[in-house]
Amino acid sequence: MGPLGWLLDAQVHVAGSPVLVREIVGNVFGLASALLGLRRLVWAWPVGMIGNALLFTVFLGGVFATPQAHDLYGQAGRQVFFFAVSVYGWWRWSRNRRAGGGEQPAVTPRWATWPERLGLLAAAVVGTAAAYPVLAALGSWGPLPDAWILVGSLLATYGMARGWVEFWLVWIAVDAVGVPLLLQGGFYPSAAMYLVYGGFCLAGLYAWWRTSRATPPARTPIPPTYSEAVA
């Protein structure tokens, strides 16, 4: 069995229950991505994409023969959307870093404006309402919390790409729903990692908040007077 075959099939036992090694490895990549994101490093995006690919196979137990009896289509689907949004985040942070000459972090944290916050709230409500019947029809286990986890995760990832401090708050709300759902479904490494993420998000929120306060807001240039313009 080669390394890839081992990664796809290997299991360990946690509290008497089988757990896929790739679920553990995928969550480790996810945590590494979060740590890099805290430091505002571009590598956060490709590292996270590796974790997305691994976890996609974990949450489709009926397709990839995982030990769990439940398919979480929302959890699986969000890995696909994560991958797509991460491409955008990778591009945006890389562009910012090049614009700064490679000397500065890839993004400058800031609080979202009120229109941006209202847009996030509207997207959360509409997205969850739209995802719920789809996931229920697919037979996803726990379709309502699964719908919020899917939508909230996408909004948090988008907010991270834009450099909004609020994205940490969205992640905390996702973790609060995800931990009990994953525990009930038997996805113990993912549930444990969500708990770690929750504490980590509090630290990230504080770090980005401090950075946003230390960064002076961009000033709108004052147009010259007529006498200055003709001088």
Buried (B, 14 or more C-beta within 10 A) or exposed (E): EEEEEEBBEBBEEEEEEEBBBBBBBBBBBBBBBBBBBBEBBBBBBBBBBBBBBBBBBBBBBEEBEBBBEBBBBBBBBBBEBBBEBBBBBBEBBEEBBEEEEEEEBBBBBBBBEEEBEEEBEEBBEEBBEEBBEBBBEBEBBBBBBBBBBBBBBBBBBBBBBBBBBBBBBBBBBBBBBBBEBBBEBBBBBBBBBBBBBBEBBBEBBEBBBEBBEEEEEEEEEEEEEEEEEEE
